[in-house]
């Protein structure tokens, strides 16, 4: 009995099971290729970025930028590309990027969960429909005769859909749990790499005077001042010469004294 014959004897429930199996296989192969590329390259990327960060933050940023096709590369490049950052901003960039990347790694999980839940139910539905069709042909007077032999055969064939549904669900469940394990492991990798990079940043942050990456100095107010106002602020007013208000009468130490006292003196 070949696969095509089994498919035909499984009943109408085999068609939706076939659709679910195709969807499940497409997601499984896509995720396998996705994880194969990640697991074979991420360790090297992390080591190169961290080693470069101990000596030169610019080189570390360039290495992370070249690896942005990988989740770990985008994760490490997110805080390094900031032109103005402190320790809190650096950590916030790591956390937000990690949450986004982990969400992308879980792509396809909802579809796999649906296949796991629906496949056994569809198989059971096919079996129930097959049993209804087989038992409908049984008559009470035919029990124990040769005419009931075909009924038992029909009952056996109706169980094919249940077996097919269980096979689809079990295979999908195995890969679903495997992918979940990969995601949990990636969370650990992100935490360790992010903590190491943040520790290097706190110990030796980029020099704003020598590097165009990382921390930069605040722009001064003069940079945003118009040339006209700048010339006005820079121009120093010429001090006016003190007017000589003294005259001959100022030489008198008692200018308001009466003339009599003046003569007496």
Residue pairs with C-beta under 8 A, 6 or more apart in sequence:
6 160
6 164
7 14
7 18
9 157
9 160
10 17
10 126
10 157
10 160
10 161
10 164
11 126
11 129
11 130
11 157
11 158
11 160
11 161
12 126
12 129
13 122
13 123
13 125
13 126
13 127
13 129
13 161
13 165
14 126
14 160
14 161
14 164
16 118
16 122
17 119
17 122
17 123
17 126
17 161
17 164
17 165
17 168
20 115
20 118
20 119
20 122
20 168
21 115
21 119
21 168
23 111
23 115
24 111
24 112
24 115
24 168
24 171
24 172
27 108
27 111
27 112
28 112
28 172
28 175
30 108
31 107
31 108
31 175
31 179
32 175
35 179
35 182
37 70
38 70
38 71
38 72
38 186
39 182
41 67
41 70
42 70
42 71
42 72
42 189
45 63
45 64
45 67
45 70
45 72
45 73
45 76
46 72
46 76
46 189
46 193
48 63
49 60
49 63
49 64
49 67
49 76
49 197
50 60
50 193
50 196
50 197
50 200
52 59
52 60
52 63
53 60
53 197
53 200
53 201
54 200
54 204
57 80
57 206
57 211
57 213
57 214
58 211
58 212
58 213
60 80
61 77
61 80
61 81
61 213
64 73
64 76
64 77
64 80
65 73
65 77
65 81
66 73
67 73
67 76
67 77
68 74
68 77
71 101
71 104
71 105
71 186
72 189
72 190
72 193
74 97
74 101
75 94
75 97
75 98
75 101
75 190
75 193
75 194
76 193
76 197
78 93
78 94
78 96
78 97
79 85
79 89
79 90
79 91
79 93
79 94
79 97
79 197
79 198
79 201
80 213
80 214
81 213
82 89
82 90
82 93
82 214
83 213
83 214
83 216
84 215
84 216
85 93
85 214
85 215
86 215
87 198
87 201
87 202
90 198
90 201
91 194
91 198
94 194
94 197
94 198
95 194
98 187
98 190
98 191
98 194
101 186
101 190
102 183
102 186
102 187
102 190
105 182
105 183
105 186
106 183
108 179
109 176
109 179
109 180
112 172
112 175
112 176
112 179
113 176
115 168
115 169
115 172
116 169
116 172
116 173
116 176
117 169
119 165
119 166
119 168
119 169
119 172
120 162
120 165
120 166
120 169
121 165
122 161
122 165
123 161
123 162
123 163
123 164
123 165
123 166
123 168
124 161
124 162
124 165
125 161
126 158
126 160
126 161
126 162
126 164
126 165
127 158
127 159
127 161
127 162
128 158
129 158
130 154
130 155
130 157
130 158
130 159
130 161
131 155
131 158
133 154
133 158
134 151
134 154
134 155
134 158
135 151
135 155
137 150
137 151
137 154
138 148
138 151
139 147
142 148
205 214
205 215
206 213
206 214
206 215
208 214
208 215
208 216
208 217
209 217
222 230
225 233
249 255
252 262
254 261
254 262
254 265
